[in-house]
Amino acid sequence: MTSPDSHQLAHRMHEAFNTRDIAAADEIFAPDFYSHPLRGGLEALKAAWAAMVTAYPSARSVVEDILVDGDRVALRSTVYGFSADPDAAGGTLLEIFRVTEGRIAELWGSMDSQLPH
C-alpha cells in the first residue's frame, strides 16, 4: 500500500466513526484484524464503536497528523463530544496501525483524556 493510500485509509476509518457507518468497518479492517487496546478483533471494535456513540451521541474525531512508514501508520487526532459541550476537546487520541492488503490488520492506541474525572 502506498503512502497516499494509507493516508486515505486512516481518514476513512475516522470518517466511518464520525458518520456512524459501523458497517464500513468490514471494508476498512482486515478479517483477522486485532485491536490491542480492545484485546479483540473486528466484532469487538464494532461493538466498542456502537457503545461509544450510544453513550456519547456527539462523539467525533478530527485527524490532526498522519505519518506513514512502510506498512505502519501513526495518527494523532482530537476527539470531541464527550462532555456537555460538544465543541469542547475531550482529549488526544494516538493510534498506530499496521496495514496489510489495503486494510488495517492491527491497531494500538492510547488517549490522553482532558475529560473531568
Phi and psi in degrees as GROMACS dihedral restraints (atoms count N, CA, C in turn):
[ dihedral_restraints ]
;  ai    aj    ak    al  type     phi  dphi    fc
    3     4     5     6     1   -80.4    20    10
    4     5     6     7     1   164.9    20    10
    6     7     8     9     1   -57.8    20    10
    7     8     9    10     1   -45.8    20    10
    9    10    11    12     1   -60.3    20    10
   10    11    12    13     1   -37.6    20    10
   12    13    14    15     1   -65.2    20    10
   13    14    15    16     1   -39.8    20    10
   15    16    17    18     1   -65.6    20    10
   16    17    18    19     1   -38.8    20    10
   18    19    20    21     1   -60.8    20    10
   19    20    21    22     1   -46.5    20    10
   21    22    23    24     1   -61.9    20    10
   22    23    24    25     1   -41.4    20    10
   24    25    26    27     1   -62.6    20    10
   25    26    27    28     1   -41.9    20    10
   27    28    29    30     1   -61.9    20    10
   28    29    30    31     1   -45.4    20    10
   30    31    32    33     1   -65.3    20    10
   31    32    33    34     1   -38.0    20    10
   33    34    35    36     1   -64.0    20    10
   34    35    36    37     1   -38.5    20    10
   36    37    38    39     1   -60.2    20    10
   37    38    39    40     1   -46.8    20    10
   39    40    41    42     1   -71.4    20    10
   40    41    42    43     1   -34.4    20    10
   42    43    44    45     1   -62.7    20    10
   43    44    45    46     1   -41.7    20    10
   45    46    47    48     1   -61.4    20    10
   46    47    48    49     1   -43.0    20    10
   48    49    50    51     1   -64.2    20    10
   49    50    51    52     1   -47.6    20    10
   51    52    53    54     1   -64.5    20    10
   52    53    54    55     1   -30.0    20    10
   54    55    56    57     1   -98.3    20    10
   55    56    57    58     1     4.5    20    10
   57    58    59    60     1    62.6    20    10
   58    59    60    61     1    30.1    20    10
   60    61    62    63     1   -91.3    20    10
   61    62    63    64     1    68.7    20    10
   63    64    65    66     1   -63.9    20    10
   64    65    66    67     1   -31.1    20    10
   66    67    68    69     1   -62.3    20    10
   67    68    69    70     1   -26.9    20    10
   69    70    71    72     1   -64.3    20    10
   70    71    72    73     1   -18.8    20    10
   72    73    74    75     1   -57.2    20    10
   73    74    75    76     1   -31.1    20    10
   75    76    77    78     1   -63.3    20    10
   76    77    78    79     1   -27.0    20    10
   78    79    80    81     1   -91.6    20    10
   79    80    81    82     1   -28.4    20    10
   81    82    83    84     1   -84.1    20    10
   82    83    84    85     1   -38.1    20    10
   84    85    86    87     1  -105.0    20    10
   85    86    87    88     1   144.4    20    10
   87    88    89    90     1   -66.2    20    10
   88    89    90    91     1   152.5    20    10
   90    91    92    93     1   -57.2    20    10
   91    92    93    94     1   -32.3    20    10
   93    94    95    96     1  -100.2    20    10
   94    95    96    97     1    24.4    20    10
   96    97    98    99     1   -51.8    20    10
   97    98    99   100     1   144.2    20    10
   99   100   101   102     1  -135.5    20    10
  100   101   102   103     1   127.8    20    10
  102   103   104   105     1  -102.4    20    10
  103   104   105   106     1   116.9    20    10
  105   106   107   108     1   -66.3    20    10
  106   107   108   109     1   -42.2    20    10
  108   109   110   111     1   -62.6    20    10
  109   110   111   112     1   -36.5    20    10
  111   112   113   114     1   -88.3    20    10
  112   113   114   115     1   -14.2    20    10
  114   115   116   117     1    53.9    20    10
  115   116   117   118     1    44.7    20    10
  117   118   119   120     1  -163.7    20    10
  118   119   120   121     1  -176.4    20    10
  120   121   122   123     1  -102.8    20    10
  121   122   123   124     1  -149.9    20    10
  123   124   125   126     1   -60.9    20    10
  124   125   126   127     1   -41.6    20    10
  126   127   128   129     1   -66.9    20    10
  127   128   129   130     1   -35.8    20    10
  129   130   131   132     1   -64.4    20    10
  130   131   132   133     1   -39.9    20    10
  132   133   134   135     1   -64.9    20    10
  133   134   135   136     1   -46.9    20    10
  135   136   137   138     1   -63.8    20    10
  136   137   138   139     1   -38.3    20    10
  138   139   140   141     1   -65.8    20    10
  139   140   141   142     1   -39.3    20    10
  141   142   143   144     1   -66.4    20    10
  142   143   144   145     1   -43.5    20    10
  144   145   146   147     1   -60.6    20    10
  145   146   147   148     1   -46.2    20    10
  147   148   149   150     1   -62.3    20    10
  148   149   150   151     1   -43.2    20    10
  150   151   152   153     1   -64.6    20    10
  151   152   153   154     1   -40.0    20    10
  153   154   155   156     1   -65.5    20    10
  154   155   156   157     1   -45.1    20    10
  156   157   158   159     1   -75.0    20    10
  157   158   159   160     1   -21.8    20    10
  159   160   161   162     1   -72.1    20    10
  160   161   162   163     1   -44.3    20    10
  162   163   164   165     1   -73.0    20    10
  163   164   165   166     1   -33.2    20    10
  165   166   167   168     1  -132.4    20    10
  166   167   168   169     1    82.0    20    10
  168   169   170   171     1   -59.2    20    10
  169   170   171   172     1   -22.8    20    10
  171   172   173   174     1   -94.6    20    10
  172   173   174   175     1     3.4    20    10
  174   175   176   177     1   -59.4    20    10
  175   176   177   178     1   135.8    20    10
  177   178   179   180     1  -158.1    20    10
  178   179   180   181     1   162.4    20    10
  180   181   182   183     1  -127.2    20    10
  181   182   183   184     1   148.9    20    10
  183   184   185   186     1  -123.0    20    10
  184   185   186   187     1   117.1    20    10
  186   187   188   189     1   -70.2    20    10
  187   188   189   190     1   127.3    20    10
  189   190   191   192     1  -104.1    20    10
  190   191   192   193     1   -43.9    20    10
  192   193   194   195     1  -142.5    20    10
  193   194   195   196     1   143.9    20    10
  195   196   197   198     1  -135.4    20    10
  196   197   198   199     1   128.3    20    10
  198   199   200   201     1  -123.0    20    10
  199   200   201   202     1   134.3    20    10
  201   202   203   204     1  -121.0    20    10
  202   203   204   205     1   133.5    20    10
  204   205   206   207     1  -139.6    20    10
  205   206   207   208     1    99.4    20    10
  207   208   209   210     1    63.9    20    10
  208   209   210   211     1  -122.7    20    10
  210   211   212   213     1   -93.2    20    10
  211   212   213   214     1     9.0    20    10
  213   214   215   216     1  -108.0    20    10
  214   215   216   217     1   142.0    20    10
  216   217   218   219     1  -128.6    20    10
  217   218   219   220     1   129.5    20    10
  219   220   221   222     1  -110.5    20    10
  220   221   222   223     1   135.7    20    10
  222   223   224   225     1  -136.7    20    10
  223   224   225   226     1   136.1    20    10
  225   226   227   228     1  -119.0    20    10
  226   227   228   229     1   128.9    20    10
  228   229   230   231     1  -137.1    20    10
  229   230   231   232     1   158.9    20    10
  231   232   233   234     1  -105.4    20    10
  232   233   234   235     1   135.2    20    10
  234   235   236   237     1  -105.9    20    10
  235   236   237   238     1   145.4    20    10
  237   238   239   240     1  -132.2    20    10
  238   239   240   241     1   163.3    20    10
  240   241   242   243     1    87.7    20    10
  241   242   243   244     1    19.0    20    10
  243   244   245   246     1  -105.6    20    10
  244   245   246   247     1    18.5    20    10
  246   247   248   249     1  -144.5    20    10
  247   248   249   250     1  -177.5    20    10
  249   250   251   252     1   -62.2    20    10
  250   251   252   253     1   -28.8    20    10
  252   253   254   255     1   -97.3    20    10
  253   254   255   256     1   104.4    20    10
  255   256   257   258     1   -64.9    20    10
  256   257   258   259     1   -14.1    20    10
  258   259   260   261     1   -95.2    20    10
  259   260   261   262     1    -1.4    20    10
  261   262   263   264     1   -83.0    20    10
  262   263   264   265     1   132.8    20    10
  264   265   266   267     1   -65.9    20    10
  265   266   267   268     1   134.2    20    10
  267   268   269   270     1  -102.1    20    10
  268   269   270   271     1    -7.3    20    10
  270   271   272   273     1   150.3    20    10
  271   272   273   274     1   179.2    20    10
  273   274   275   276     1  -111.8    20    10
  274   275   276   277     1   129.6    20    10
  276   277   278   279     1  -105.2    20    10
  277   278   279   280     1   126.5    20    10
  279   280   281   282     1  -112.9    20    10
  280   281   282   283     1   128.5    20    10
  282   283   284   285     1  -133.2    20    10
  283   284   285   286     1   143.6    20    10
  285   286   287   288     1  -126.9    20    10
  286   287   288   289     1   132.2    20    10
  288   289   290   291     1  -137.2    20    10
  289   290   291   292     1   156.6    20    10
  291   292   293   294     1  -105.3    20    10
  292   293   294   295     1   132.5    20    10
  294   295   296   297     1  -106.8    20    10
  295   296   297   298     1   132.2    20    10
  297   298   299   300     1  -133.7    20    10
  298   299   300   301     1   127.5    20    10
  300   301   302   303     1    50.7    20    10
  301   302   303   304     1    41.7    20    10
  303   304   305   306     1    79.6    20    10
  304   305   306   307     1     8.9    20    10
  306   307   308   309     1  -132.1    20    10
  307   308   309   310     1   157.1    20    10
  309   310   311   312     1   -78.0    20    10
  310   311   312   313     1   121.1    20    10
  312   313   314   315     1  -101.9    20    10
  313   314   315   316     1   -26.6    20    10
  315   316   317   318     1  -152.7    20    10
  316   317   318   319     1   142.7    20    10
  318   319   320   321     1  -139.4    20    10
  319   320   321   322     1   137.3    20    10
  321   322   323   324     1  -120.1    20    10
  322   323   324   325     1   148.5    20    10
  324   325   326   327     1  -161.2    20    10
  325   326   327   328     1   157.3    20    10
  327   328   329   330     1  -153.4    20    10
  328   329   330   331     1   146.1    20    10
  330   331   332   333     1  -123.5    20    10
  331   332   333   334     1   131.7    20    10
  333   334   335   336     1   -94.5    20    10
  334   335   336   337     1    95.7    20    10
  336   337   338   339     1   -77.7    20    10
  337   338   339   340     1   137.7    20    10
  339   340   341   342     1  -110.0    20    10
  340   341   342   343     1    15.7    20    10
  342   343   344   345     1   -77.3    20    10
  343   344   345   346     1   147.1    20    10
  345   346   347   348     1   -65.7    20    10
  346   347   348   349     1   142.1    20    10
